[in-house]
Amino acid sequence: MVEPVNSSLGKMLLEEISPVVMVLCTPLVEDTFLRNGLSFVETLKPFCNFSNIDVPVRTSSDQLYRLKKFTLRLFYASDIRQPNVEVAKQRLEHVITQAGEKDFQDLKSDPPQITDILSNPESEIAPSWFQYYNKELIRTLSFSDHEAFDHPVACLLVVSSKDEEPIKKFVDLFNSNRLPTDGTMDPNILKHYLLVHDNQDATTERTSKVLSEMRSQFGNNECNLLCTNSSKEGNVEHQANPWASFKSSVSADKLGCALTGDDIVEIKDLMQEFASRHIIPYMEQKVRELNQQISATRKGLKNQFKNFLWRKGKDDNLDATKGSMYTYSSTESQIRILGDYAFMLHDYELALSSYRLIYTDYNIDKAWKHYAGVQEMRGLAYFISDQPKKDSECMENAFSTYMKLGKSGFQNATRCGLWWAEMLKARDQHKEAASVYFRICGEEPLHAAVMLEQASYCFMLTKPAMLHKYGFHLVLSGDHYKNSNQVNHAIRTYKSAISVYKSTTWSHIKDHLYFHIGQWYAIVGMHDVAVRNMLKVLDCGYQSKATQEIFLRDFFDIVKKTGMKHEVVGLQLPILNMSSLQVIYEDHRTYASQASALVEESIWQSLEDDIIPSLNSGKSNWLELQSKLLPKKYKESNVCVAGESVKLDLEFRNPLLISTSITSVSLICELTANSDDLKLVDNEPSGSSLSPEISTEHNQVTTSGFSSFTLSEVDFTLGGGEKKLVRLTVTPSEEGILKIVGVRWELSGSIVGVHYFQSVSVKTKAARGRRKNKLTPTDALKFLVIKSLPRLEGSIDHLPEKLYAGDLRYLVLELRNKSDSPTKNLKMKISHPRFVSPGNHEEELTTEFPDCLKKGDEHNFVQRETNRTSSVFAFPQDVSLQGDRSLRWPLWLRAAIPGTISLYFTIYYEMENVSSMKYRTLRMHYNLQVLPCLQTSFKITPSPSRLQDFLVRMDIVNRAKSDCFQIHQLSTVGCRWGISLLQPVDTILPSKSLLAGQALSCFFMIKDCRKSGTEDEETTSLPPSQTDVKLYTQDDDEKLFDIVSSPLASFHESERSCQGPSVQVSPNTVDFILISHLAKSSSPSAVPDLPKILSHHSCHNSIRSSSLISWSLDGPQTIRHDFSTSLCEIKLKMVIRNTSDGISSVTINTNDCLPDAAAPTSSSGNQSGWRYVPTITEEMKLTSDVMGSRLGKPPSSMESSPPFIWSGLSSTKIQIQPLSTTEIPLQISVFSPGIYDLSSYELNWELSEHESATSSGTCQGYPYYLTVLQSE
């Protein structure tokens, strides 16, 4: 902390509480000094501050002390009166206005950084004009009637040597009543006489004579001579002009232009002599006299008690607020003069004792202004004496007393507050000083603005800095400045506040600052800066809609006032989502639609691996070869084709709640023509390093006016908070290097927004595989433009977006080539062969779909399915596209499974007479929404007695939400299985339609048409009619669908590969195809495009059996024999099938008689299926159970049957290969007629190399009844 005397307050007190000299001069004196652009007082003022006067002083005691610093204040007699309030107010306003105009050029600069502000010295943080303003504010209270330090100490009478009768002039000046007549100032003051001699037009003789007369008349010591204007030309220039800081309204070159250096030295010596030999001694003498007088009347306990009793008897009702009760001759005034003189002579102890003596008198008299003034001087004296506790107490007391006086005391309270704040700042108590500034704000806006701003800097200077309070008080100050029409200061304070809130998340405060700064810049005519600040509030989505409308309206109003278009880099309306930036271009890869271009590159590459031929050796593609052909400096560039658009997708977001219209959105591009590099693309690369000359055509454009490339322009409107992905294109028409630099758009036709892409991460849709990660953001937006190439355009007609599972559609693929160069060797690969199958001919259907798929239609072109060993479909060699010719190729679509399905088509084609690129691909992408429809399941159960017969149970559930379906037919696939109904069609589905959510179960009989016997089984071809079952009754003449022809056959092959294994498929499986169609209904369907036919494919349905082997015993049912001649030998045959995947070892054990004829033995738990027993007699009933139950008790005739014997081997063991059948001959011998049950055998089987948990088992023989009759 600095010493109080050297602090800013100490220096202010030295200047403001110092002796006042009243100046009386003649008009000729003023004329003499006006030649220098200065008045007489202005000429002397720079020399009234003595920093080292070194005058010995003795006041109340005999102890001498030396006065080092001293100041005089010179005033014309006409100015020694209390200033007019309105004039003083205008003067203060002028000071503020002048300071704002001085800083006007600094308004264009950017807001200061808070770190820079904090790093500045304390003296440079606050504006310098604050000290000047505070002094002017204090001077508005000059010459108050309750204070004595502004009373004149001396009078300087000045007469020119050119005046007529100079002595008389002195007398006239002296006799005039110049002092106020209210009795508060003592007229008996020191008088000093000065004669001014103008060296330019006055004679020395006359001056000497007048000076002699003066000294004889007024005394030798009281008279002085001042010679001035020694320069005859009047053009003297002073390097360090002493008047420049006192009078800034006149050019410094003209100030003192007639005064030489000697003249200035003479003035300086004159003032120092006047102060040291006249003013200080006079005041010293005055202090001693007053102190002696007051000591006799007021000091001491007796005098103080007497004074107290006298004052208690005075009228308590006296109005003491006016201060007219004390004249200059009163004891109270004399004590006040003593204290003020002692203060100005730096005898602070004497001043404090005087103030202490008088303030109790004012308190008793209720002279509150006098009381507060004394307390104020006590606080200042304590401050200079470095007694901090007492000075704050006195200043608080004085301030509170002034404030109690109301409006009349506010100005004095303001001055007291300023001194008090300076005291606190000198002791680094900035936070307390800020509170003092806040207390003296008052109601007048301009005064409050200055005080609030000074308070803000106090918060800045606290340790640690209170930045938010600093910014908040700056905002309050700026608002008061604006209310006082001080716009420059309002801008300055708001800009300083921005430095606090710029890095915070307090968006509402930042919007308030930037918005009002923009408005105020527009008021002062700096519209460009206004627009720049208003741009900061456009991203204000968190504000209310009304506030956003105000921001936007004022912004556009300011822009219109400029009368020009403003290009703004980084405009925040709309906001660009740079993470969505995606560049789509076509090199050898072309796209049929935007959806195709957005597909991941890996998906296309997986499709094109088989369709693109390899180049040279190894698995290389055109891109790898092309990178070798390109110049080294362009290896990282992307490649595009002249005449084909480079597309850029970018998301625009409206941050506001109000709609915003965006117009003329386009790319900013540059095209550099480089013919030498382009030739390298067409020619073989040489081994030497090439450095070609680049002739540059640098087109950075914002419209499509240049012929080298064409830009698209997009206009759109964004609703409140809306996001929109916008596609922008640039189409180069010449070869060269194309760069996408940025994007531009317009708002309201007057604001041009620009955004550059230098530091943006870019997604390139046709990036080069493994080189993709090496591309910098700049390289990703740079393209090598090669010459024009043929390009196929493709589309699929009538492709629905929504359909039911199983829906079969006929589509047409249309390909076009608008180029005159032909294409050849067309090939196509489809991502989902299960869904799409190409047709076989470039022809239209001659029969309406779906009738062309039915049997017996000889006019349609649908042919029998041929095996396509390759997944790539090759168009005929003679297919070539050129000019306006188009190719229409049939496609079959079948919605195989429900869900959202993405279909990808890649069409490969080669180009003739093109060396830069050998081939191109057309990529097509479509999304299908497949709804669930009919869900089918099949259960096949074998017959134990007839190996070729199976019972099929079909379960159908309609999974559609609203639509009904009619079942058309059920077919088995292949020539092995025949199918037939077990019940009439009418009983299967009486309602004719399967309603939404309805389930249905029905039964069929299928028969295996293979010839059984050996392991090499042959298949007997069935008529097509035996593989299909019609499941409808109406329109009996309607033909069935041909499932062995394309496309049903091809789709079924795809289903087989998708639904089950494609290698070593079990022969004991059955494939079914169910054909249905949508039932007619009055309610709207869930799909807009109604299906005409639906095919449901169920593949690899296995035959369910609990045993891994099955067998049947074949032989005669009835035989006649003459038992009188011999026994009856009957030959039988047992057919055994191994239904497992392993080798089965089977042992047959026969018994000659039944264990219990009355209770037949149940078959093993491993047996299952349904039993078939032929009719023997009318009394016998056939019992069939599909769950495997056995026959009940046999007929009573069987109980008395004589036994029979197996005449063959009693035990036979064989091995059966997996999934094969074998036959074993058997024989029995019957001795008498009767009915015999030939189930007296059992089969023991065991599997080897089988994963099933069941590896062995025993099965009892099936009942087989043989009737033997006696022949006649």
C-alpha angles and dihedrals in degrees: 000000000000122000113273092242092056096043122103090258091049090053091046092051090050089056102036102037099050136111116293119222117201112216123209115182140160124248092252090060090055091048091053093056096039087072085075093049090254139101121233094260092045089052093055099038098084089057098051096082111084115191095181110019093144100199121164113235133189118183124158098352134044090247113109122217128181122241108221103173125038138162135196125204116210121203133171112243089245090060096053098099136083109288119248110259096228093045090049090049091051090048091054091046089051090053090053094044092049091051090050093050090049091055094043095106091052090061091079092062123094119263112277119256115249090231090056091050093051092048093056120098114264092250092057099048098077120052113267094232091069091081091050091048092049091051091050090048090052091047091059085075095051120139095018115176094233096055132064105195090085094051112108114262095190141006121228112204113198126191129174122236086232092061115107112245096004093187091056089048090056091051092048092050091049096048095050116103101242102153124081113273097220091098096241096111125064110236092199099088136141114285124204126183123215128186115202119210119197108210092200100064111001128091122239094220094059092046092052092049093050092048091053091051090050094053092048091048103040103019134272097260096048096056130077138173125223119193115197145166094047092162110093095195094045095218103111114148118205117208093207100031108201093202099052094091093046099049116029096162092079126058111264090230091066097046111102092356093151095044119094126204090263090053091054092048090050091052091048092050091046094055094044091051091046091052099041100038102033117016100040096043091047092051091044091054091045092052093051092049094047092045091051092048095047093044089058096048107029113018121086131051095273095052093045093051090048091050091050094053091046093052093047089061095054122103109279090202095064112127100240097168093086094057094218091124092080120068125187090261096052119108092242092054092047091052090048090050090049091052094046093046090049090049091051090048089051094245093135096168091059090044092052093048090051093048090047089052095051107038093071089055091054090046092053091045090048089232090152099176090051089045093050091046092054092047088050091053090046090055091050091048091049090050093053088046089052098241101139100177094054097043094056091048092052093045092050089050092048094045094050092048092051091049090052089061089066122212094351091060100040095092091052089047089052092053091046090050092050092052091044092051090050089052091054093045090051087058093045091250092136097152091057090045090055091055090052091052089050091052093055096049095105126180100290105101099215094048090046091050092057093045093048091050091051088049090053092056089051089058088050092054096051118109106268099022115249095219099172092053088045091055094041094054090046089056091049090048093049091051090053091047090054091049087054092050091248093134096162092058091044090056092047095052094044091050090053090049090054089063088064100045099033094091096039131088093238093118097169092057092047091050090050091051098045094042095052093041088055091050092048094047087055090053092055090047099252094127097161091057089043091056091047091056095042089056088067092067098050092090093066105128091143091063123090119269092249091053092049090052090052092049093049095044095051091044093056091043090056091046092051091051090061090061093215142082116265120211110210122191111212097015109185096210107107104016116228117222099216092185087067093055109125129170118209119190137157126233114149086334116075130182131219095206144002090261089058092053093053095058118109112266092230090065092055092044091054089054095045097049091087099035101050114075118232118254121229107323130342126015101309130144137205093270093058091049093044092053088060092051095051122089113262094247090057100042091106093050124104119237127235134168127246111253093025122103126247106213128207123192117203131169118230119197128194107220092192132082091230128076117264127198115219117193139183095017108179143144127265109227142173126207122198116191112216111168096175094059092046092056089059089064092060097039133060112269116252126221095241123091111252125210104180125189112255118219102198128210100186108195114176100173140170098195136042094256098115120088094215092074140356126230127203120229121210129196121192142151124233118207122215108305091351123152123207131183108220125197116214124185139198119193115197115208097187136052118258143084114316121198126188103214103176147303132273135194140170133238120201090342093281107069119067113197118205129188123182124208102212097116099030126117107233131202109215114200096203098039118154107259110244093012090059095091092050095061114104118216090259093050091049088062095045121091136187105222114212128188124286119287136187113272128194121222118201141185138166116229122225095003106162122220095210128034143145125268108268094024110149117206137181112224137175126222111211120197125186135185114193093183122096090228110092127233127216145177095045116192132174135201125190124205094217113037086171088069105032130039123180119232124240103237139043091237140108121246113270092199124052116260127280094018088069089069095057126100120268097026102134096172100065122087096227105126138191113286115263122200113260106203093185128062089217117087112214119203116223115284093241093060110110130159124212137151115343096342117119132196121224113194125178120242130188118216125194123176098225102180135010122258138068107314126193114207119200125193124187118190116192121201137168128221130223125225093012120121101173094062126018100194144004136200131221114214121202128183132186133173121217128193108210116195123206115260131161116000115200135189131179132206118193121194121188126226113242094209099038112043094191096056125082135175115227123201115195119196118194127186123185104223094180116115099224115352126095124217136205121217113230108178146338119218137182116222120237134015097278102077127059120194133204139170124259094194137027118278092239092060094050096065112003093177091059090224135066106231125218109284093008121137126209134189124192136166133230137177120232125187129205105229097195119116109246127208114087132033089261099073124187126213121226113216113240125211110259091244091065093058095056132063121197111223100188133075105198120086097016091189093063112117126239123242118261106237096181094064131074132303096023092046094048092048090049091054088053090049091050091054092046099043098046148357118309096206126070095356112194111256090216093075130099129210120209132193118199116197119202140159138201115276118234112260138167093222119085117263125241089240120058095215106055116226120239099197135012124195123197117195123200113184137186096018103176126212108252116226130155091211123064091218131048131189144177132204113222127192144106120318098205129020135177121213138168103235091185091076103038145330119283118253114196124191118218135181127215117202113199123190124198105213095179132090093242137068111276124210110204127188120194116206118187128199123204095221140022117265093225119004092187094055113031115215116256118239121251121279088247090069119094141154132073126308127226122201119178122228113265106167134002090252093057117089126206112232118192126183121180090201093063104262115159131232118278125239113329122241117288091245089068092061092066095044114125116237127267132205134224102238095193128070114317091219129028126179124195139166121229123198120233115286094000139115133229135186126223122192117226134181136196132193118219120195102191140014119276147098113293131193107217095196095106095116138082135206121220112194135182130185126214127202093011126139094209118112089230107071101159142019149155126241127193119224122269118248110267116176119206121189115207116189132188110252116236 
